[in-house]
Amino acid sequence: MQNPSDVNIPYRQRDELDQCLENWEKAIDDWRVAQFKCAHSETMFKAWEAATKSAIMAHKVSAVLAEAKIRSMDEWSDRYLESTKLNIDAETKKRILRLSEAKWESERSRQVSLRSLR
């Protein structure tokens, strides 16, 4: 199924502006997917951390000590690193999105300039 923005213009030769626009649309979608993955991972990490802390505190342990115990677990570092990696991936895709937009703007300006010269 096509997205509403997927417009096919018949009998028109594709140019660099079309390619820039397609790259920009792909970058938007890639960033959206990465953001959802990041949000899901961070939510699951925080839920796990809160549940574990609550379980430790149920045994009459202070919140500070419970947090220290959690952060010393191998599982905590694995979950934290996974969440952080997904956040870095989302930020990288956000920067690619901005570059795609800038390339589109540059190509649009170039084509406007070329039309002015004709």
KOLGU-4560 file (N, C-alpha, C; in nm, 3 decimals, padded with zeros to 5 digits):
<recs>
<n_xx: 00.084 n_yy: -00.119 n_zz: 00.000 ca_xx: 00.000 ca_yy: 00.000 ca_zz: 00.000 c_xx: 00.088 c_yy: 00.124 c_zz: 00.000 mol: A seq: 1 type: MET>
<n_xx: 00.052 n_yy: 00.220 n_zz: -00.079 ca_xx: 00.130 ca_yy: 00.342 ca_zz: -00.089 c_xx: 00.091 c_yy: 00.441 c_zz: 00.019 mol: A seq: 2 type: GLN>
<n_xx: 00.190 n_yy: 00.521 n_zz: 00.058 ca_xx: 00.163 ca_yy: 00.632 ca_zz: 00.150 c_xx: 00.094 c_yy: 00.743 c_zz: 00.073 mol: A seq: 3 type: ASN>
<n_xx: 00.019 n_yy: 00.830 n_zz: 00.141 ca_xx: -00.046 ca_yy: 00.941 ca_zz: 00.071 c_xx: 00.055 c_yy: 01.032 c_zz: -00.001 mol: A seq: 4 type: PRO>
<n_xx: 00.178 n_yy: 01.035 n_zz: 00.046 ca_xx: 00.277 ca_yy: 01.122 ca_zz: -00.017 c_xx: 00.343 c_yy: 01.056 c_zz: -00.139 mol: A seq: 5 type: SER>
<n_xx: 00.315 n_yy: 00.927 n_zz: -00.162 ca_xx: 00.373 ca_yy: 00.858 ca_zz: -00.277 c_xx: 00.295 c_yy: 00.896 c_zz: -00.402 mol: A seq: 6 type: ASP>
<n_xx: 00.350 n_yy: 00.989 n_zz: -00.475 ca_xx: 00.284 ca_yy: 01.037 ca_zz: -00.595 c_xx: 00.369 c_yy: 00.998 c_zz: -00.715 mol: A seq: 7 type: VAL>
<n_xx: 00.310 n_yy: 00.930 n_zz: -00.809 ca_xx: 00.379 ca_yy: 00.892 ca_zz: -00.932 c_xx: 00.325 c_yy: 00.978 c_zz: -01.046 mol: A seq: 8 type: ASN>
<n_xx: 00.412 n_yy: 01.057 n_zz: -01.102 ca_xx: 00.372 ca_yy: 01.143 ca_zz: -01.213 c_xx: 00.414 c_yy: 01.072 c_zz: -01.342 mol: A seq: 9 type: ILE>
<n_xx: 00.317 n_yy: 01.035 n_zz: -01.424 ca_xx: 00.350 ca_yy: 00.960 ca_zz: -01.546 c_xx: 00.422 c_yy: 01.047 c_zz: -01.649 mol: A seq: 10 type: PRO>
<n_xx: 00.506 n_yy: 00.982 n_zz: -01.729 ca_xx: 00.574 ca_yy: 01.044 ca_zz: -01.842 c_xx: 00.664 c_yy: 01.160 c_zz: -01.802 mol: A seq: 11 type: TYR>
<n_xx: 00.712 n_yy: 01.159 n_zz: -01.683 ca_xx: 00.803 ca_yy: 01.265 ca_zz: -01.640 c_xx: 00.934 c_yy: 01.201 c_zz: -01.599 mol: A seq: 12 type: ARG>
<n_xx: 01.041 n_yy: 01.255 n_zz: -01.652 ca_xx: 01.171 ca_yy: 01.201 ca_zz: -01.618 c_xx: 01.208 c_yy: 01.246 c_zz: -01.476 mol: A seq: 13 type: GLN>
<n_xx: 01.256 n_yy: 01.151 n_zz: -01.397 ca_xx: 01.293 ca_yy: 01.181 ca_zz: -01.259 c_xx: 01.424 c_yy: 01.261 c_zz: -01.259 mol: A seq: 14 type: ARG>
<n_xx: 01.431 n_yy: 01.359 n_zz: -01.169 ca_xx: 01.552 ca_yy: 01.439 ca_zz: -01.160 c_xx: 01.609 c_yy: 01.432 c_zz: -01.019 mol: A seq: 15 type: ASP>
<n_xx: 01.712 n_yy: 01.509 n_zz: -00.995 ca_xx: 01.781 ca_yy: 01.507 ca_zz: -00.866 c_xx: 01.690 c_yy: 01.555 c_zz: -00.752 mol: A seq: 16 type: GLU>
<n_xx: 01.600 n_yy: 01.648 n_zz: -00.782 ca_xx: 01.507 ca_yy: 01.697 ca_zz: -00.680 c_xx: 01.414 c_yy: 01.584 c_zz: -00.634 mol: A seq: 17 type: LEU>
<n_xx: 01.368 n_yy: 01.503 n_zz: -00.729 ca_xx: 01.285 ca_yy: 01.388 ca_zz: -00.694 c_xx: 01.361 c_yy: 01.292 c_zz: -00.603 mol: A seq: 18 type: ASP>
<n_xx: 01.486 n_yy: 01.266 n_zz: -00.637 ca_xx: 01.568 ca_yy: 01.175 ca_zz: -00.557 c_xx: 01.590 c_yy: 01.232 c_zz: -00.417 mol: A seq: 19 type: GLN>
<n_xx: 01.616 n_yy: 01.362 n_zz: -00.407 ca_xx: 01.633 ca_yy: 01.425 ca_zz: -00.276 c_xx: 01.507 c_yy: 01.413 c_zz: -00.192 mol: A seq: 20 type: CYS>
<n_xx: 01.393 n_yy: 01.432 n_zz: -00.255 ca_xx: 01.266 ca_yy: 01.422 ca_zz: -00.184 c_xx: 01.241 c_yy: 01.280 c_zz: -00.135 mol: A seq: 21 type: LEU>
<n_xx: 01.272 n_yy: 01.182 n_zz: -00.219 ca_xx: 01.256 ca_yy: 01.042 ca_zz: -00.178 c_xx: 01.349 c_yy: 01.008 c_zz: -00.062 mol: A seq: 22 type: GLU>
<n_xx: 01.472 n_yy: 01.056 n_zz: -00.069 ca_xx: 01.568 ca_yy: 01.033 ca_zz: 00.040 c_xx: 01.520 c_yy: 01.098 c_zz: 00.170 mol: A seq: 23 type: ASN>
<n_xx: 01.462 n_yy: 01.214 n_zz: 00.157 ca_xx: 01.411 ca_yy: 01.286 ca_zz: 00.274 c_xx: 01.295 c_yy: 01.208 c_zz: 00.336 mol: A seq: 24 type: TRP>
<n_xx: 01.202 n_yy: 01.161 n_zz: 00.252 ca_xx: 01.090 ca_yy: 01.081 ca_zz: 00.302 c_xx: 01.138 c_yy: 00.954 c_zz: 00.372 mol: A seq: 25 type: GLU>
<n_xx: 01.239 n_yy: 00.888 n_zz: 00.314 ca_xx: 01.294 ca_yy: 00.767 ca_zz: 00.375 c_xx: 01.359 c_yy: 00.800 c_zz: 00.509 mol: A seq: 26 type: LYS>
<n_xx: 01.431 n_yy: 00.912 n_zz: 00.515 ca_xx: 01.495 ca_yy: 00.953 ca_zz: 00.640 c_xx: 01.390 c_yy: 00.982 c_zz: 00.748 mol: A seq: 27 type: ALA>
<n_xx: 01.280 n_yy: 01.042 n_zz: 00.709 ca_xx: 01.171 ca_yy: 01.068 ca_zz: 00.805 c_xx: 01.118 c_yy: 00.937 c_zz: 00.861 mol: A seq: 28 type: ILE>
<n_xx: 01.093 n_yy: 00.841 n_zz: 00.773 ca_xx: 01.040 ca_yy: 00.712 ca_zz: 00.816 c_xx: 01.141 c_yy: 00.637 c_zz: 00.903 mol: A seq: 29 type: ASP>
<n_xx: 01.268 n_yy: 00.637 n_zz: 00.864 ca_xx: 01.373 ca_yy: 00.571 ca_zz: 00.943 c_xx: 01.383 c_yy: 00.631 c_zz: 01.082 mol: A seq: 30 type: ASP>
<n_xx: 01.374 n_yy: 00.763 n_zz: 01.090 ca_xx: 01.382 ca_yy: 00.830 ca_zz: 01.220 c_xx: 01.261 c_yy: 00.794 c_zz: 01.306 mol: A seq: 31 type: TRP>
<n_xx: 01.142 n_yy: 00.790 n_zz: 01.246 ca_xx: 01.021 ca_yy: 00.755 ca_zz: 01.319 c_xx: 01.031 c_yy: 00.614 c_zz: 01.378 mol: A seq: 32 type: ARG>
<n_xx: 01.077 n_yy: 00.519 n_zz: 01.298 ca_xx: 01.092 ca_yy: 00.381 ca_zz: 01.344 c_xx: 01.194 c_yy: 00.375 c_zz: 01.458 mol: A seq: 33 type: VAL>
<n_xx: 01.306 n_yy: 00.444 n_zz: 01.441 ca_xx: 01.410 ca_yy: 00.444 ca_zz: 01.545 c_xx: 01.360 c_yy: 00.506 c_zz: 01.675 mol: A seq: 34 type: ALA>
<n_xx: 01.280 n_yy: 00.612 n_zz: 01.664 ca_xx: 01.225 ca_yy: 00.676 ca_zz: 01.784 c_xx: 01.130 c_yy: 00.582 c_zz: 01.858 mol: A seq: 35 type: GLN>
<n_xx: 01.047 n_yy: 00.508 n_zz: 01.783 ca_xx: 00.956 ca_yy: 00.413 ca_zz: 01.847 c_xx: 01.033 c_yy: 00.302 c_zz: 01.917 mol: A seq: 36 type: PHE>
<n_xx: 01.137 n_yy: 00.250 n_zz: 01.852 ca_xx: 01.219 ca_yy: 00.146 ca_zz: 01.915 c_xx: 01.285 c_yy: 00.198 c_zz: 02.042 mol: A seq: 37 type: LYS>
<n_xx: 01.337 n_yy: 00.319 n_zz: 02.034 ca_xx: 01.401 ca_yy: 00.381 ca_zz: 02.149 c_xx: 01.302 c_yy: 00.400 c_zz: 02.264 mol: A seq: 38 type: CYS>
<n_xx: 01.185 n_yy: 00.452 n_zz: 02.233 ca_xx: 01.084 ca_yy: 00.476 ca_zz: 02.335 c_xx: 01.039 c_yy: 00.344 c_zz: 02.400 mol: A seq: 39 type: ALA>
<n_xx: 01.022 n_yy: 00.242 n_zz: 02.320 ca_xx: 00.982 ca_yy: 00.111 ca_zz: 02.373 c_xx: 01.091 c_yy: 00.056 c_zz: 02.465 mol: A seq: 40 type: HIS>
<n_xx: 01.214 n_yy: 00.061 n_zz: 02.421 ca_xx: 01.325 ca_yy: 00.009 ca_zz: 02.501 c_xx: 01.339 c_yy: 00.085 c_zz: 02.633 mol: A seq: 41 type: SER>
<n_xx: 01.330 n_yy: 00.217 n_zz: 02.627 ca_xx: 01.344 ca_yy: 00.297 ca_zz: 02.747 c_xx: 01.228 c_yy: 00.270 c_zz: 02.845 mol: A seq: 42 type: GLU>
<n_xx: 01.108 n_yy: 00.254 n_zz: 02.792 ca_xx: 00.993 ca_yy: 00.224 ca_zz: 02.876 c_xx: 01.009 c_yy: 00.089 c_zz: 02.945 mol: A seq: 43 type: THR>
<n_xx: 01.051 n_yy: -00.011 n_zz: 02.869 ca_xx: 01.071 ca_yy: -00.144 ca_zz: 02.927 c_xx: 01.182 c_yy: -00.142 c_zz: 03.032 mol: A seq: 44 type: MET>
<n_xx: 01.290 n_yy: -00.068 n_zz: 03.005 ca_xx: 01.400 ca_yy: -00.058 ca_zz: 03.100 c_xx: 01.354 c_yy: 00.006 c_zz: 03.230 mol: A seq: 45 type: PHE>
<n_xx: 01.283 n_yy: 00.117 n_zz: 03.219 ca_xx: 01.236 ca_yy: 00.187 ca_zz: 03.339 c_xx: 01.135 c_yy: 00.103 c_zz: 03.418 mol: A seq: 46 type: LYS>
<n_xx: 01.049 n_yy: 00.031 n_zz: 03.347 ca_xx: 00.952 ca_yy: -00.055 ca_zz: 03.415 c_xx: 01.024 c_yy: -00.168 c_zz: 03.489 mol: A seq: 47 type: ALA>
<n_xx: 01.122 n_yy: -00.229 n_zz: 03.424 ca_xx: 01.199 ca_yy: -00.336 ca_zz: 03.488 c_xx: 01.272 c_yy: -00.282 c_zz: 03.611 mol: A seq: 48 type: TRP>
<n_xx: 01.334 n_yy: -00.166 n_zz: 03.596 ca_xx: 01.408 ca_yy: -00.105 ca_zz: 03.707 c_xx: 01.316 c_yy: -00.074 c_zz: 03.825 mol: A seq: 49 type: GLU>
<n_xx: 01.200 n_yy: -00.019 n_zz: 03.797 ca_xx: 01.104 ca_yy: 00.015 ca_zz: 03.903 c_xx: 01.050 c_yy: -00.110 c_zz: 03.972 mol: A seq: 50 type: ALA>
<n_xx: 01.018 n_yy: -00.213 n_zz: 03.895 ca_xx: 00.966 ca_yy: -00.337 ca_zz: 03.953 c_xx: 01.072 c_yy: -00.405 c_zz: 04.039 mol: A seq: 51 type: ALA>
<n_xx: 01.195 n_yy: -00.406 n_zz: 03.991 ca_xx: 01.304 ca_yy: -00.469 ca_zz: 04.066 c_xx: 01.331 c_yy: -00.392 c_zz: 04.195 mol: A seq: 52 type: THR>
<n_xx: 01.330 n_yy: -00.260 n_zz: 04.186 ca_xx: 01.352 ca_yy: -00.177 ca_zz: 04.304 c_xx: 01.241 c_yy: -00.200 c_zz: 04.407 mol: A seq: 53 type: LYS>
<n_xx: 01.119 n_yy: -00.207 n_zz: 04.359 ca_xx: 01.005 ca_yy: -00.230 ca_zz: 04.448 c_xx: 01.017 c_yy: -00.366 c_zz: 04.518 mol: A seq: 54 type: SER>
<n_xx: 01.060 n_yy: -00.468 n_zz: 04.443 ca_xx: 01.075 ca_yy: -00.602 ca_zz: 04.501 c_xx: 01.185 c_yy: -00.604 c_zz: 04.607 mol: A seq: 55 type: ALA>
<n_xx: 01.293 n_yy: -00.534 n_zz: 04.583 ca_xx: 01.402 ca_yy: -00.527 ca_zz: 04.681 c_xx: 01.357 c_yy: -00.451 c_zz: 04.805 mol: A seq: 56 type: ILE>
<n_xx: 01.286 n_yy: -00.341 n_zz: 04.784 ca_xx: 01.240 ca_yy: -00.259 ca_zz: 04.896 c_xx: 01.135 c_yy: -00.332 c_zz: 04.981 mol: A seq: 57 type: MET>
<n_xx: 01.069 n_yy: -00.432 n_zz: 04.924 ca_xx: 00.969 ca_yy: -00.509 ca_zz: 04.999 c_xx: 01.034 c_yy: -00.587 c_zz: 05.113 mol: A seq: 58 type: ALA>
<n_xx: 01.165 n_yy: -00.605 n_zz: 05.105 ca_xx: 01.240 ca_yy: -00.676 ca_zz: 05.209 c_xx: 01.303 c_yy: -00.577 c_zz: 05.308 mol: A seq: 59 type: HIS>
<n_xx: 01.239 n_yy: -00.462 n_zz: 05.327 ca_xx: 01.281 ca_yy: -00.361 ca_zz: 05.425 c_xx: 01.420 c_yy: -00.303 c_zz: 05.394 mol: A seq: 60 type: LYS>
<n_xx: 01.447 n_yy: -00.283 n_zz: 05.267 ca_xx: 01.573 ca_yy: -00.222 ca_zz: 05.223 c_xx: 01.542 c_yy: -00.080 c_zz: 05.178 mol: A seq: 61 type: VAL>
<n_xx: 01.630 n_yy: 00.014 n_zz: 05.209 ca_xx: 01.606 ca_yy: 00.153 ca_zz: 05.171 c_xx: 01.610 c_yy: 00.169 c_zz: 05.019 mol: A seq: 62 type: SER>
<n_xx: 01.548 n_yy: 00.276 n_zz: 04.971 ca_xx: 01.543 ca_yy: 00.304 ca_zz: 04.827 c_xx: 01.682 c_yy: 00.325 c_zz: 04.769 mol: A seq: 63 type: ALA>
<n_xx: 01.767 n_yy: 00.392 n_zz: 04.844 ca_xx: 01.903 ca_yy: 00.420 ca_zz: 04.796 c_xx: 01.981 c_yy: 00.289 c_zz: 04.783 mol: A seq: 64 type: VAL>
<n_xx: 01.971 n_yy: 00.203 n_zz: 04.882 ca_xx: 02.041 ca_yy: 00.075 ca_zz: 04.877 c_xx: 01.983 c_yy: -00.015 c_zz: 04.767 mol: A seq: 65 type: LEU>
<n_xx: 01.851 n_yy: -00.012 n_zz: 04.753 ca_xx: 01.787 ca_yy: -00.091 ca_zz: 04.647 c_xx: 01.836 c_yy: -00.046 c_zz: 04.509 mol: A seq: 66 type: ALA>
<n_xx: 01.846 n_yy: 00.084 n_zz: 04.490 ca_xx: 01.895 ca_yy: 00.137 ca_zz: 04.362 c_xx: 02.040 c_yy: 00.097 c_zz: 04.338 mol: A seq: 67 type: GLU>
<n_xx: 02.120 n_yy: 00.104 n_zz: 04.442 ca_xx: 02.261 ca_yy: 00.063 ca_zz: 04.430 c_xx: 02.271 c_yy: -00.085 c_zz: 04.394 mol: A seq: 68 type: ALA>
<n_xx: 02.189 n_yy: -00.169 n_zz: 04.455 ca_xx: 02.190 ca_yy: -00.312 ca_zz: 04.423 c_xx: 02.151 c_yy: -00.336 c_zz: 04.278 mol: A seq: 69 type: LYS>
<n_xx: 02.049 n_yy: -00.265 n_zz: 04.232 ca_xx: 02.004 ca_yy: -00.282 ca_zz: 04.094 c_xx: 02.113 c_yy: -00.243 c_zz: 03.995 mol: A seq: 70 type: ILE>
<n_xx: 02.176 n_yy: -00.130 n_zz: 04.020 ca_xx: 02.277 ca_yy: -00.080 ca_zz: 03.926 c_xx: 02.406 c_yy: -00.161 c_zz: 03.928 mol: A seq: 71 type: ARG>
<n_xx: 02.421 n_yy: -00.246 n_zz: 04.027 ca_xx: 02.539 ca_yy: -00.333 ca_zz: 04.029 c_xx: 02.513 c_yy: -00.465 c_zz: 03.958 mol: A seq: 72 type: SER>
<n_xx: 02.390 n_yy: -00.488 n_zz: 03.916 ca_xx: 02.353 ca_yy: -00.612 ca_zz: 03.846 c_xx: 02.400 c_yy: -00.606 c_zz: 03.700 mol: A seq: 73 type: MET>
<n_xx: 02.444 n_yy: -00.721 n_zz: 03.648 ca_xx: 02.481 ca_yy: -00.729 ca_zz: 03.506 c_xx: 02.361 c_yy: -00.701 c_zz: 03.416 mol: A seq: 74 type: ASP>
<n_xx: 02.246 n_yy: -00.748 n_zz: 03.458 ca_xx: 02.125 ca_yy: -00.729 ca_zz: 03.379 c_xx: 02.092 c_yy: -00.580 c_zz: 03.364 mol: A seq: 75 type: GLU>
<n_xx: 02.116 n_yy: -00.502 n_zz: 03.469 ca_xx: 02.089 ca_yy: -00.358 ca_zz: 03.462 c_xx: 02.177 c_yy: -00.294 c_zz: 03.355 mol: A seq: 76 type: TRP>
<n_xx: 02.307 n_yy: -00.326 n_zz: 03.356 ca_xx: 02.396 ca_yy: -00.263 ca_zz: 03.258 c_xx: 02.362 c_yy: -00.306 c_zz: 03.116 mol: A seq: 77 type: SER>
<n_xx: 02.324 n_yy: -00.432 n_zz: 03.097 ca_xx: 02.285 ca_yy: -00.478 ca_zz: 02.963 c_xx: 02.162 c_yy: -00.403 c_zz: 02.913 mol: A seq: 78 type: ASP>
<n_xx: 02.063 n_yy: -00.391 n_zz: 02.999 ca_xx: 01.940 ca_yy: -00.321 ca_zz: 02.961 c_xx: 01.966 c_yy: -00.172 c_zz: 02.937 mol: A seq: 79 type: ARG>
<n_xx: 02.047 n_yy: -00.112 n_zz: 03.023 ca_xx: 02.078 ca_yy: 00.031 ca_zz: 03.009 c_xx: 02.154 c_yy: 00.058 c_zz: 02.879 mol: A seq: 80 type: TYR>
<n_xx: 02.253 n_yy: -00.027 n_zz: 02.850 ca_xx: 02.330 ca_yy: -00.009 ca_zz: 02.727 c_xx: 02.243 c_yy: -00.026 c_zz: 02.603 mol: A seq: 81 type: LEU>
<n_xx: 02.153 n_yy: -00.123 n_zz: 02.605 ca_xx: 02.063 ca_yy: -00.143 ca_zz: 02.491 c_xx: 01.976 c_yy: -00.020 c_zz: 02.469 mol: A seq: 82 type: GLU>
<n_xx: 01.921 n_yy: 00.034 n_zz: 02.576 ca_xx: 01.838 ca_yy: 00.154 ca_zz: 02.567 c_xx: 01.920 c_yy: 00.273 c_zz: 02.515 mol: A seq: 83 type: SER>
<n_xx: 02.041 n_yy: 00.286 n_zz: 02.565 ca_xx: 02.128 ca_yy: 00.397 ca_zz: 02.523 c_xx: 02.167 c_yy: 00.383 c_zz: 02.375 mol: A seq: 84 type: THR>
<n_xx: 02.198 n_yy: 00.262 n_zz: 02.331 ca_xx: 02.234 ca_yy: 00.239 ca_zz: 02.191 c_xx: 02.119 c_yy: 00.276 c_zz: 02.098 mol: A seq: 85 type: LYS>
<n_xx: 01.997 n_yy: 00.240 n_zz: 02.137 ca_xx: 01.881 ca_yy: 00.275 ca_zz: 02.054 c_xx: 01.858 c_yy: 00.426 c_zz: 02.051 mol: A seq: 86 type: LEU>
<n_xx: 01.888 n_yy: 00.493 n_zz: 02.162 ca_xx: 01.878 ca_yy: 00.638 ca_zz: 02.166 c_xx: 01.981 c_yy: 00.702 c_zz: 02.073 mol: A seq: 87 type: ASN>
<n_xx: 02.102 n_yy: 00.650 n_zz: 02.073 ca_xx: 02.207 ca_yy: 00.701 ca_zz: 01.984 c_xx: 02.167 c_yy: 00.678 c_zz: 01.838 mol: A seq: 88 type: ILE>
<n_xx: 02.111 n_yy: 00.560 n_zz: 01.809 ca_xx: 02.066 ca_yy: 00.530 ca_zz: 01.673 c_xx: 01.958 c_yy: 00.628 c_zz: 01.628 mol: A seq: 89 type: ASP>
<n_xx: 01.863 n_yy: 00.658 n_zz: 01.717 ca_xx: 01.756 ca_yy: 00.753 ca_zz: 01.684 c_xx: 01.813 c_yy: 00.893 c_zz: 01.660 mol: A seq: 90 type: ALA>
<n_xx: 01.909 n_yy: 00.934 n_zz: 01.741 ca_xx: 01.970 ca_yy: 01.066 ca_zz: 01.723 c_xx: 02.050 c_yy: 01.071 c_zz: 01.592 mol: A seq: 91 type: GLU>
<n_xx: 02.115 n_yy: 00.963 n_zz: 01.556 ca_xx: 02.189 ca_yy: 00.957 ca_zz: 01.429 c_xx: 02.092 c_yy: 00.971 c_zz: 01.312 mol: A seq: 92 type: THR>
<n_xx: 01.981 n_yy: 00.901 n_zz: 01.320 ca_xx: 01.881 ca_yy: 00.910 ca_zz: 01.213 c_xx: 01.818 c_yy: 01.049 c_zz: 01.207 mol: A seq: 93 type: LYS>
<n_xx: 01.808 n_yy: 01.114 n_zz: 01.320 ca_xx: 01.756 ca_yy: 01.251 ca_zz: 01.323 c_xx: 01.852 c_yy: 01.345 c_zz: 01.249 mol: A seq: 94 type: LYS>
<n_xx: 01.981 n_yy: 01.326 n_zz: 01.268 ca_xx: 02.080 ca_yy: 01.408 ca_zz: 01.197 c_xx: 02.078 c_yy: 01.380 c_zz: 01.047 mol: A seq: 95 type: ARG>
<n_xx: 02.062 n_yy: 01.252 n_zz: 01.010 ca_xx: 02.050 ca_yy: 01.216 ca_zz: 00.868 c_xx: 01.926 c_yy: 01.282 c_zz: 00.809 mol: A seq: 96 type: ILE>
<n_xx: 01.818 n_yy: 01.285 n_zz: 00.886 ca_xx: 01.695 ca_yy: 01.352 ca_zz: 00.843 c_xx: 01.722 c_yy: 01.499 c_zz: 00.813 mol: A seq: 97 type: LEU>
<n_xx: 01.793 n_yy: 01.565 n_zz: 00.902 ca_xx: 01.826 ca_yy: 01.708 ca_zz: 00.881 c_xx: 01.914 c_yy: 01.727 c_zz: 00.758 mol: A seq: 98 type: ARG>
<n_xx: 02.009 n_yy: 01.637 n_zz: 00.737 ca_xx: 02.094 ca_yy: 01.645 ca_zz: 00.618 c_xx: 02.013 c_yy: 01.624 c_zz: 00.490 mol: A seq: 99 type: LEU>
<n_xx: 01.919 n_yy: 01.531 n_zz: 00.495 ca_xx: 01.833 ca_yy: 01.507 ca_zz: 00.378 c_xx: 01.751 c_yy: 01.630 c_zz: 00.345 mol: A seq: 100 type: SER>
<n_xx: 01.700 n_yy: 01.696 n_zz: 00.448 ca_xx: 01.623 ca_yy: 01.818 ca_zz: 00.427 c_xx: 01.712 c_yy: 01.927 c_zz: 00.366 mol: A seq: 101 type: GLU>
<n_xx: 01.833 n_yy: 01.940 n_zz: 00.416 ca_xx: 01.925 ca_yy: 02.042 ca_zz: 00.365 c_xx: 01.963 c_yy: 02.014 c_zz: 00.220 mol: A seq: 102 type: ALA>
<n_xx: 01.983 n_yy: 01.886 n_zz: 00.185 ca_xx: 02.015 ca_yy: 01.850 ca_zz: 00.047 c_xx: 01.898 c_yy: 01.883 c_zz: -00.045 mol: A seq: 103 type: LYS>
<n_xx: 01.776 n_yy: 01.857 n_zz: 00.002 ca_xx: 01.658 ca_yy: 01.890 ca_zz: -00.078 c_xx: 01.649 c_yy: 02.041 c_zz: -00.100 mol: A seq: 104 type: TRP>
<n_xx: 01.668 n_yy: 02.117 n_zz: 00.008 ca_xx: 01.664 ca_yy: 02.264 ca_zz: -00.003 c_xx: 01.771 c_yy: 02.314 c_zz: -00.100 mol: A seq: 105 type: GLU>
<n_xx: 01.890 n_yy: 02.256 n_zz: -00.091 ca_xx: 02.000 ca_yy: 02.296 ca_zz: -00.179 c_xx: 01.967 c_yy: 02.267 c_zz: -00.325 mol: A seq: 106 type: SER>
<n_xx: 01.915 n_yy: 02.148 n_zz: -00.351 ca_xx: 01.880 ca_yy: 02.111 ca_zz: -00.488 c_xx: 01.765 c_yy: 02.196 c_zz: -00.540 mol: A seq: 107 type: GLU>
<n_xx: 01.669 n_yy: 02.226 n_zz: -00.456 ca_xx: 01.556 ca_yy: 02.311 ca_zz: -00.496 c_xx: 01.608 c_yy: 02.450 c_zz: -00.534 mol: A seq: 108 type: ARG>
<n_xx: 01.695 n_yy: 02.504 n_zz: -00.452 ca_xx: 01.753 ca_yy: 02.636 ca_zz: -00.482 c_xx: 01.833 c_yy: 02.633 c_zz: -00.611 mol: A seq: 109 type: SER>
<n_xx: 01.907 n_yy: 02.525 n_zz: -00.632 ca_xx: 01.988 ca_yy: 02.511 ca_zz: -00.754 c_xx: 01.897 c_yy: 02.510 c_zz: -00.877 mol: A seq: 110 type: ARG>
<n_xx: 01.788 n_yy: 02.435 n_zz: -00.868 ca_xx: 01.697 ca_yy: 02.429 ca_zz: -00.984 c_xx: 01.626 c_yy: 02.561 c_zz: -01.008 mol: A seq: 111 type: GLN>
<n_xx: 01.594 n_yy: 02.632 n_zz: -00.903 ca_xx: 01.533 ca_yy: 02.765 ca_zz: -00.919 c_xx: 01.632 c_yy: 02.858 c_zz: -00.988 mol: A seq: 112 type: VAL>
<n_xx: 01.758 n_yy: 02.852 n_zz: -00.946 ca_xx: 01.862 ca_yy: 02.935 ca_zz: -01.008 c_xx: 01.880 c_yy: 02.901 c_zz: -01.155 mol: A seq: 113 type: SER>
<n_xx: 01.877 n_yy: 02.772 n_zz: -01.186 ca_xx: 01.891 ca_yy: 02.731 ca_zz: -01.326 c_xx: 01.774 c_yy: 02.778 c_zz: -01.411 mol: A seq: 114 type: LEU>
<n_xx: 01.653 n_yy: 02.776 n_zz: -01.355 ca_xx: 01.536 ca_yy: 02.826 ca_zz: -01.430 c_xx: 01.548 c_yy: 02.975 c_zz: -01.455 mol: A seq: 115 type: ARG>
<n_xx: 01.604 n_yy: 03.047 n_zz: -01.359 ca_xx: 01.622 ca_yy: 03.191 ca_zz: -01.374 c_xx: 01.721 c_yy: 03.224 c_zz: -01.485 mol: A seq: 116 type: SER>
<n_xx: 01.820 n_yy: 03.136 n_zz: -01.506 ca_xx: 01.920 ca_yy: 03.159 ca_zz: -01.609 c_xx: 01.867 c_yy: 03.130 c_zz: -01.748 mol: A seq: 117 type: LEU>
<n_xx: 01.765 n_yy: 03.050 n_zz: -01.759 ca_xx: 01.712 ca_yy: 03.012 ca_zz: -01.893 c_xx: 01.633 c_yy: 03.119 c_zz: -01.953 mol: A seq: 118 type: ARG>
</recs>
